[in-house]
């Protein structure tokens, strides 16, 4: 598997890391939370991109 893919988090892992629910992650995705599609159905999140997105939202 690609090393870059190994550095990505699943939705569940991201929710646990941010201490929010999976439902919150789904809601944020609809609001533009950056994610990467791996294959047809698999979605992963780059923590640095997510952190940047959250910081930008907090500043607005």
N, CA, C and O atoms as CSV, one atom per row, in Angstrom:
chain,resi,resn,atom,element,x,y,z
A,1,UNK,N,N,0.844,-1.187,0.000
A,1,UNK,CA,C,0.000,0.000,0.000
A,1,UNK,C,C,0.880,1.237,0.000
A,1,UNK,O,O,1.969,1.227,0.573
A,2,UNK,N,N,0.421,2.288,-0.629
A,2,UNK,CA,C,1.130,3.550,-0.739
A,2,UNK,C,C,1.363,4.154,0.643
A,2,UNK,O,O,0.466,4.146,1.486
A,3,UNK,N,N,2.572,4.679,0.878
A,3,UNK,CA,C,2.898,5.289,2.169
A,3,UNK,C,C,1.990,6.467,2.473
A,3,UNK,O,O,1.597,6.655,3.624
A,4,UNK,N,N,1.647,7.264,1.468
A,4,UNK,CA,C,0.764,8.408,1.679
A,4,UNK,C,C,-0.593,7.955,2.205
A,4,UNK,O,O,-1.174,8.609,3.071
A,5,UNK,N,N,-1.090,6.858,1.695
A,5,UNK,CA,C,-2.377,6.334,2.157
A,5,UNK,C,C,-2.267,5.880,3.606
A,5,UNK,O,O,-3.222,6.015,4.371
A,6,UNK,N,N,-1.117,5.346,3.989
A,6,UNK,CA,C,-0.927,4.895,5.360
A,6,UNK,C,C,-0.959,6.041,6.360
A,6,UNK,O,O,-1.207,5.813,7.544
A,7,UNK,N,N,-0.712,7.275,5.907
A,7,UNK,CA,C,-0.715,8.436,6.781
A,7,UNK,C,C,-2.094,9.074,6.904
A,7,UNK,O,O,-2.253,10.093,7.575
A,8,UNK,N,N,-3.071,8.484,6.269
A,8,UNK,CA,C,-4.423,9.016,6.305
A,8,UNK,C,C,-5.247,8.297,7.363
A,8,UNK,O,O,-5.020,7.125,7.662
A,9,UNK,N,N,-6.213,9.027,7.924
A,9,UNK,CA,C,-7.065,8.476,8.973
A,9,UNK,C,C,-8.429,8.096,8.417
A,9,UNK,O,O,-8.935,8.731,7.491
A,10,UNK,N,N,-9.014,7.060,8.988
A,10,UNK,CA,C,-10.397,6.708,8.656
A,10,UNK,C,C,-11.325,7.704,9.358
A,10,UNK,O,O,-10.889,8.486,10.203
A,11,UNK,N,N,-12.579,7.662,9.002
A,11,UNK,CA,C,-13.564,8.549,9.638
A,11,UNK,C,C,-13.617,8.289,11.140
A,11,UNK,O,O,-13.657,9.227,11.936
A,12,UNK,N,N,-13.617,7.030,11.520
A,12,UNK,CA,C,-13.664,6.663,12.936
A,12,UNK,C,C,-12.402,7.150,13.670
A,12,UNK,O,O,-12.489,7.696,14.770
A,13,UNK,N,N,-11.244,6.947,13.056
A,13,UNK,CA,C,-9.989,7.389,13.675
A,13,UNK,C,C,-9.963,8.906,13.839
A,13,UNK,O,O,-9.520,9.417,14.868
A,14,UNK,N,N,-10.436,9.620,12.829
A,14,UNK,CA,C,-10.470,11.075,12.905
A,14,UNK,C,C,-11.413,11.535,14.006
A,14,UNK,O,O,-11.080,12.431,14.782
A,15,UNK,N,N,-12.585,10.925,14.075
A,15,UNK,CA,C,-13.548,11.282,15.120
A,15,UNK,C,C,-12.944,11.066,16.501
A,15,UNK,O,O,-13.084,11.918,17.378
A,16,UNK,N,N,-12.281,9.948,16.701
A,16,UNK,CA,C,-11.661,9.666,17.987
A,16,UNK,C,C,-10.546,10.667,18.286
A,16,UNK,O,O,-10.424,11.142,19.415
A,17,UNK,N,N,-9.738,10.987,17.284
A,17,UNK,CA,C,-8.633,11.925,17.474
A,17,UNK,C,C,-9.148,13.311,17.865
A,17,UNK,O,O,-8.582,13.969,18.738
A,18,UNK,N,N,-10.230,13.748,17.209
A,18,UNK,CA,C,-10.787,15.075,17.468
A,18,UNK,C,C,-11.785,15.078,18.620
A,18,UNK,O,O,-12.263,16.134,19.034
A,19,UNK,N,N,-12.093,13.900,19.132
A,19,UNK,CA,C,-13.056,13.724,20.227
A,19,UNK,C,C,-14.429,14.298,19.854
A,19,UNK,O,O,-15.052,15.041,20.612
A,20,UNK,N,N,-14.865,13.917,18.653
A,20,UNK,CA,C,-16.201,14.259,18.180
A,20,UNK,C,C,-16.851,12.983,17.661
A,20,UNK,O,O,-16.192,11.948,17.557
A,21,UNK,N,N,-18.121,13.050,17.340
A,21,UNK,CA,C,-18.817,11.872,16.831
A,21,UNK,C,C,-18.579,11.704,15.335
A,21,UNK,O,O,-18.187,12.642,14.640
A,22,UNK,N,N,-18.824,10.498,14.862
A,22,UNK,CA,C,-18.746,10.224,13.425
A,22,UNK,C,C,-19.787,11.069,12.697
A,22,UNK,O,O,-19.551,11.493,11.566
A,23,UNK,N,N,-20.920,11.316,13.318
A,23,UNK,CA,C,-21.960,12.161,12.730
A,23,UNK,C,C,-21.437,13.572,12.496
A,23,UNK,O,O,-21.761,14.194,11.484
A,24,UNK,N,N,-20.629,14.080,13.423
A,24,UNK,CA,C,-20.030,15.402,13.257
A,24,UNK,C,C,-19.086,15.408,12.062
A,24,UNK,O,O,-19.078,16.360,11.282
A,25,UNK,N,N,-18.288,14.348,11.914
A,25,UNK,CA,C,-17.392,14.248,10.763
A,25,UNK,C,C,-18.207,14.255,9.471
A,25,UNK,O,O,-17.834,14.933,8.513
A,26,UNK,N,N,-19.302,13.517,9.430
A,26,UNK,CA,C,-20.169,13.501,8.243
A,26,UNK,C,C,-20.724,14.898,7.958
A,26,UNK,O,O,-20.755,15.329,6.805
A,27,UNK,N,N,-21.157,15.599,8.988
A,27,UNK,CA,C,-21.698,16.947,8.815
A,27,UNK,C,C,-20.614,17.895,8.298
A,27,UNK,O,O,-20.866,18.699,7.400
A,28,UNK,N,N,-19.418,17.799,8.861
A,28,UNK,CA,C,-18.315,18.643,8.412
A,28,UNK,C,C,-17.946,18.351,6.963
A,28,UNK,O,O,-17.604,19.263,6.210
A,29,UNK,N,N,-18.016,17.071,6.569
A,29,UNK,CA,C,-17.728,16.722,5.164
A,29,UNK,C,C,-18.679,17.447,4.235
A,29,UNK,O,O,-18.265,17.943,3.188
A,30,UNK,N,N,-19.942,17.516,4.601
A,30,UNK,CA,C,-20.924,18.226,3.785
A,30,UNK,C,C,-20.625,19.719,3.734
A,30,UNK,O,O,-21.032,20.410,2.800
A,31,UNK,N,N,-19.904,20.216,4.753
A,31,UNK,CA,C,-19.548,21.634,4.829
A,31,UNK,C,C,-18.175,21.917,4.214
A,31,UNK,O,O,-17.715,23.059,4.217
A,32,UNK,N,N,-17.523,20.875,3.688
A,32,UNK,CA,C,-16.270,21.085,2.981
A,32,UNK,C,C,-15.029,20.513,3.627
A,32,UNK,O,O,-13.921,20.806,3.178
A,33,UNK,N,N,-15.173,19.700,4.674
A,33,UNK,CA,C,-14.022,19.071,5.309
A,33,UNK,C,C,-13.227,18.307,4.256
A,33,UNK,O,O,-13.784,17.453,3.566
A,34,UNK,N,N,-11.930,18.601,4.122
A,34,UNK,CA,C,-11.150,17.927,3.085
A,34,UNK,C,C,-10.975,16.433,3.368
A,34,UNK,O,O,-10.707,16.020,4.496
A,35,UNK,N,N,-11.135,15.645,2.316
A,35,UNK,CA,C,-10.960,14.208,2.432
A,35,UNK,C,C,-10.420,13.673,1.119
A,35,UNK,O,O,-10.456,14.350,0.091
A,36,UNK,N,N,-9.925,12.459,1.169
A,36,UNK,CA,C,-9.360,11.804,0.003
A,36,UNK,C,C,-10.107,10.501,-0.235
A,36,UNK,O,O,-10.281,9.698,0.682
A,37,UNK,N,N,-10.541,10.300,-1.459
A,37,UNK,CA,C,-11.220,9.055,-1.808
A,37,UNK,C,C,-10.162,8.051,-2.256
A,37,UNK,O,O,-9.365,8.325,-3.153
A,38,UNK,N,N,-10.171,6.889,-1.617
A,38,UNK,CA,C,-9.246,5.808,-1.959
A,38,UNK,C,C,-10.099,4.682,-2.517
A,38,UNK,O,O,-10.819,4.011,-1.777
A,39,UNK,N,N,-10.016,4.479,-3.814
A,39,UNK,CA,C,-10.896,3.500,-4.438
A,39,UNK,C,C,-12.282,4.087,-4.629
A,39,UNK,O,O,-12.448,5.302,-4.728
A,40,UNK,N,N,-13.263,3.220,-4.678
A,40,UNK,CA,C,-14.633,3.649,-4.979
A,40,UNK,C,C,-15.349,4.190,-3.738
A,40,UNK,O,O,-15.992,5.238,-3.803
A,41,UNK,N,N,-15.243,3.487,-2.617
A,41,UNK,CA,C,-16.024,3.852,-1.437
A,41,UNK,C,C,-15.204,4.342,-0.256
A,41,UNK,O,O,-15.743,5.005,0.630
A,42,UNK,N,N,-13.939,4.035,-0.224
A,42,UNK,CA,C,-13.112,4.324,0.939
A,42,UNK,C,C,-12.722,5.799,0.984
A,42,UNK,O,O,-12.201,6.341,0.010
A,43,UNK,N,N,-12.977,6.441,2.123
A,43,UNK,CA,C,-12.636,7.846,2.311
A,43,UNK,C,C,-11.665,7.948,3.473
A,43,UNK,O,O,-11.864,7.329,4.517
A,44,UNK,N,N,-10.611,8.735,3.285
A,44,UNK,CA,C,-9.605,8.944,4.318
A,44,UNK,C,C,-9.360,10.432,4.494
A,44,UNK,O,O,-9.665,11.235,3.612
A,45,UNK,N,N,-8.806,10.788,5.648
A,45,UNK,CA,C,-8.598,12.180,6.005
A,45,UNK,C,C,-7.138,12.422,6.356
A,45,UNK,O,O,-6.544,11.672,7.130
A,46,UNK,N,N,-6.561,13.479,5.779
A,46,UNK,CA,C,-5.202,13.902,6.098
A,46,UNK,C,C,-5.318,14.855,7.293
A,46,UNK,O,O,-5.944,15.910,7.194
A,47,UNK,N,N,-4.715,14.479,8.410
A,47,UNK,CA,C,-4.873,15.244,9.641
A,47,UNK,C,C,-4.402,16.686,9.488
A,47,UNK,O,O,-5.023,17.591,10.045
A,48,UNK,N,N,-3.324,16.921,8.751
A,48,UNK,CA,C,-2.838,18.300,8.593
A,48,UNK,C,C,-3.848,19.145,7.805
A,48,UNK,O,O,-4.061,20.312,8.134
A,49,UNK,N,N,-4.468,18.571,6.774
A,49,UNK,CA,C,-5.486,19.296,6.005
A,49,UNK,C,C,-6.725,19.566,6.864
A,49,UNK,O,O,-7.305,20.650,6.803
A,50,UNK,N,N,-7.118,18.589,7.651
A,50,UNK,CA,C,-8.281,18.745,8.524
A,50,UNK,C,C,-8.011,19.831,9.571
A,50,UNK,O,O,-8.867,20.677,9.828
A,51,UNK,N,N,-6.825,19.801,10.167
A,51,UNK,CA,C,-6.461,20.796,11.179
A,51,UNK,C,C,-6.489,22.197,10.583
A,51,UNK,O,O,-7.010,23.129,11.196
A,52,UNK,N,N,-5.930,22.339,9.391
A,52,UNK,CA,C,-5.930,23.637,8.715
A,52,UNK,C,C,-7.362,24.108,8.453
A,52,UNK,O,O,-7.683,25.280,8.655
A,53,UNK,N,N,-8.215,23.192,8.005
A,53,UNK,CA,C,-9.619,23.527,7.722
A,53,UNK,C,C,-10.342,23.973,8.999
A,53,UNK,O,O,-11.084,24.955,8.983
A,54,UNK,N,N,-10.125,23.256,10.093
A,54,UNK,CA,C,-10.763,23.597,11.360
A,54,UNK,C,C,-10.270,24.950,11.886
A,54,UNK,O,O,-11.058,25.744,12.399
A,55,UNK,N,N,-8.967,25.208,11.757
A,55,UNK,CA,C,-8.413,26.490,12.207
A,55,UNK,C,C,-8.977,27.645,11.389
A,55,UNK,O,O,-9.275,28.706,11.938
A,56,UNK,N,N,-9.124,27.447,10.082
A,56,UNK,CA,C,-9.689,28.486,9.228
A,56,UNK,C,C,-11.138,28.770,9.608
A,56,UNK,O,O,-11.564,29.924,9.652
A,57,UNK,N,N,-11.880,27.718,9.877
A,57,UNK,CA,C,-13.297,27.897,10.294
A,57,UNK,C,C,-13.393,28.636,11.612
A,57,UNK,O,O,-14.268,29.485,11.786
A,58,UNK,N,N,-12.496,28.322,12.551
A,58,UNK,CA,C,-12.509,28.962,13.865
A,58,UNK,C,C,-12.175,30.456,13.747
A,58,UNK,O,O,-12.680,31.275,14.516
A,59,UNK,N,N,-11.316,30.800,12.775
A,59,UNK,CA,C,-10.910,32.192,12.594
A,59,UNK,C,C,-12.002,33.022,11.923
A,59,UNK,O,O,-12.059,34.239,12.101
A,60,UNK,N,N,-12.868,32.365,11.152
A,60,UNK,CA,C,-13.945,33.088,10.437
A,60,UNK,C,C,-15.050,33.525,11.356
A,60,UNK,O,O,-16.019,34.139,10.908
